[in-house]
Amino acid sequence: MVEHPIPDTTIYLNGEPYRRDIFESPVVFKHTGDIPFSITVTSNDHGMIVEANNKINKETGKASIVEVIPKKEGNTAVNILVDDGCGGLEYSFNVSVQDTSK
Protein backbone atom coordinates (compact mmCIF):
# COMPACT_ATOMS: atom_id res chain seq x y z
CA MET A 1 0.00 0.00 0.00
CA VAL A 2 1.04 3.62 -0.43
CA GLU A 3 2.46 4.77 2.90
CA HIS A 4 4.01 8.14 2.00
CA PRO A 5 2.70 9.49 -1.31
CA ILE A 6 5.02 11.46 -3.55
CA PRO A 7 3.59 14.98 -3.63
CA ASP A 8 2.80 16.72 -6.89
CA THR A 9 5.93 18.56 -7.94
CA THR A 10 7.26 21.25 -10.25
CA ILE A 11 10.49 20.89 -12.20
CA TYR A 12 12.11 23.28 -14.65
CA LEU A 13 13.28 23.04 -18.24
CA ASN A 14 17.09 22.92 -18.37
CA GLY A 15 17.03 22.19 -14.63
CA GLU A 16 17.87 19.14 -12.59
CA PRO A 17 15.70 16.03 -12.97
CA TYR A 18 13.45 15.05 -10.09
CA ARG A 19 14.79 11.95 -8.30
CA ARG A 20 13.26 10.01 -5.41
CA ASP A 21 14.32 6.64 -4.01
CA ILE A 22 11.03 5.04 -3.06
CA PHE A 23 12.76 2.72 -0.54
CA GLU A 24 14.48 5.53 1.39
CA SER A 25 12.78 7.05 4.40
CA PRO A 26 10.02 7.95 4.26
CA VAL A 27 9.28 4.91 2.09
CA VAL A 28 6.59 5.40 -0.52
CA PHE A 29 5.23 1.84 -0.50
CA LYS A 30 4.72 -0.38 2.53
CA HIS A 31 5.51 -3.98 1.69
CA THR A 32 4.68 -6.59 4.30
CA GLY A 33 6.08 -9.67 2.59
CA ASP A 34 9.63 -10.80 2.01
CA ILE A 35 9.05 -11.07 -1.73
CA PRO A 36 10.95 -8.38 -3.63
CA PHE A 37 8.86 -6.33 -5.98
CA SER A 38 9.51 -4.86 -9.38
CA ILE A 39 8.98 -1.21 -10.22
CA THR A 40 7.87 0.27 -13.53
CA VAL A 41 7.79 4.05 -13.98
CA THR A 42 6.02 5.66 -16.94
CA SER A 43 4.40 8.92 -17.93
CA ASN A 44 0.98 9.19 -19.51
CA ASP A 45 2.33 11.69 -22.07
CA HIS A 46 4.64 9.08 -23.69
CA GLY A 47 7.81 11.12 -23.13
CA MET A 48 6.61 14.40 -24.62
CA ILE A 49 6.60 16.52 -21.44
CA VAL A 50 8.79 14.35 -19.22
CA GLU A 51 10.90 11.24 -19.51
CA ALA A 52 10.10 8.97 -16.56
CA ASN A 53 12.42 6.11 -15.60
CA ASN A 54 13.33 3.83 -12.77
CA LYS A 55 17.05 3.72 -12.01
CA ILE A 56 19.30 1.45 -9.99
CA ASN A 57 20.42 2.70 -6.59
CA LYS A 58 24.16 1.98 -6.80
CA GLU A 59 24.44 1.48 -3.04
CA THR A 60 21.63 -1.07 -2.69
CA GLY A 61 21.60 -2.56 -6.20
CA LYS A 62 17.79 -2.17 -6.31
CA ALA A 63 15.92 -0.44 -9.14
CA SER A 64 14.25 1.93 -6.71
CA ILE A 65 14.92 5.47 -7.93
CA VAL A 66 12.13 7.31 -9.72
CA GLU A 67 13.68 9.81 -12.14
CA VAL A 68 11.69 12.45 -14.02
CA ILE A 69 13.52 14.48 -16.68
CA PRO A 70 11.81 17.64 -18.04
CA LYS A 71 11.40 17.72 -21.84
CA LYS A 72 8.98 20.61 -22.50
CA GLU A 73 6.60 22.88 -20.62
CA GLY A 74 3.33 21.33 -19.49
CA ASN A 75 1.64 19.08 -16.94
CA THR A 76 1.51 15.31 -16.82
CA ALA A 77 1.08 12.35 -14.51
CA VAL A 78 3.92 9.99 -13.63
CA ASN A 79 2.77 6.44 -12.92
CA ILE A 80 4.55 3.97 -10.67
CA LEU A 81 3.58 0.30 -10.83
CA VAL A 82 4.95 -1.98 -8.12
CA ASP A 83 4.38 -5.72 -8.40
CA ASP A 84 5.51 -8.56 -6.15
CA GLY A 85 4.26 -11.27 -8.50
CA CYS A 86 1.14 -11.79 -6.38
CA GLY A 87 -0.54 -8.57 -7.43
CA GLY A 88 0.38 -5.06 -8.38
CA LEU A 89 -0.38 -1.58 -7.16
CA GLU A 90 -0.37 1.51 -9.36
CA TYR A 91 0.15 5.00 -8.03
CA SER A 92 0.51 8.37 -9.78
CA PHE A 93 1.64 11.87 -8.98
CA ASN A 94 1.46 15.01 -11.10
CA VAL A 95 4.45 16.86 -12.48
CA SER A 96 4.42 20.41 -13.80
CA VAL A 97 7.30 21.48 -16.05
CA GLN A 98 7.91 25.22 -16.22
CA ASP A 99 10.13 27.18 -18.57
CA THR A 100 11.96 29.83 -16.54
CA SER A 101 13.31 31.60 -19.64
CA LYS A 102 9.95 33.26 -20.38
N, C-alpha and C positions, 0 to 999 in steps of 0.2 A: 504494500500500500504506500501511498505518497505520504511521507512523514513531514518533510520540510519542502514545500513547493518552491520552485525557482520563480522569483517574481518577474513580472514583465519588465523588460529592460530596453534602454536606448543605447545604441552604438553609433559610431560616426564613420562616414566615408573617409578613407585614408587614415583611419585610426586603428587602434589595437583591436584584434578580435576579442569577443567575449569568450572566456573559458571558465568552466566550472567542473570540478571533479565531484561526481555525484556520490562517491563513497567517502569523501572527506566530511568532517563535521562542519555544519550539521548535515547529516546524510539526507539525500532526497528521498530515497526509497527504503522502507523498512522491509527486511527480508528475514523471515523467521526460520527458514530451512537452511540446511548445510549445502544445498545444491547451488552451484554458481549459476548466475544468470547472464544471458547475453544482452547487449544493448545495441539498439539501432537508432540513429538520430537522422531525421530528415526535416525538410521544410516543405510546406504545402505550396510554395511558389516555384518549385523545381529549379532552385539555384539562381533565380533571376534577381531577387532582392538580397538574399543571403546564401552563403554556402554553409550547410550544417553537417558536421562530421562527429564521429566519436573517435577519440585518439587514445593511444596507450599511455598510461602513467608509467614513466620509465622507472620509478622507484618500486612500484608494486607489480608491474607487469600486466596489470588489468586494463582492458579497454574501457576506461571509466570517465574520461574527460569529454565533456560536451564542448565543442568549439563552434562558434558562429562567426563567420567572416562576412563583413559588409560588402555588398556588390554594387547596389544603387539605392537611392532614396526610396523609402516606402515602409510599409508595415506588413508583417507576415507572422505566421505561427511556426514555431519549431516544435516538432513532435519527437518524443522519446518513447521508444517501445522497449520494455524490459521483459524478458521471457526466461523462465527457469526450466522450460521443457514440459512443465505441468500446466502451464497457462501463462498468458501474458497480460501485461498492464500497459496501457498507453496513456501518456500525459503530455500536455502541451503548455507552452508559455509563449507570450507575444513578444516580438522584437520590432522596435522602431529604428530605422536607419535614417539618420539626418545628415545633410550635407552642410558643413559649417562654412563653406566657401561662399555661400549666398549672402 
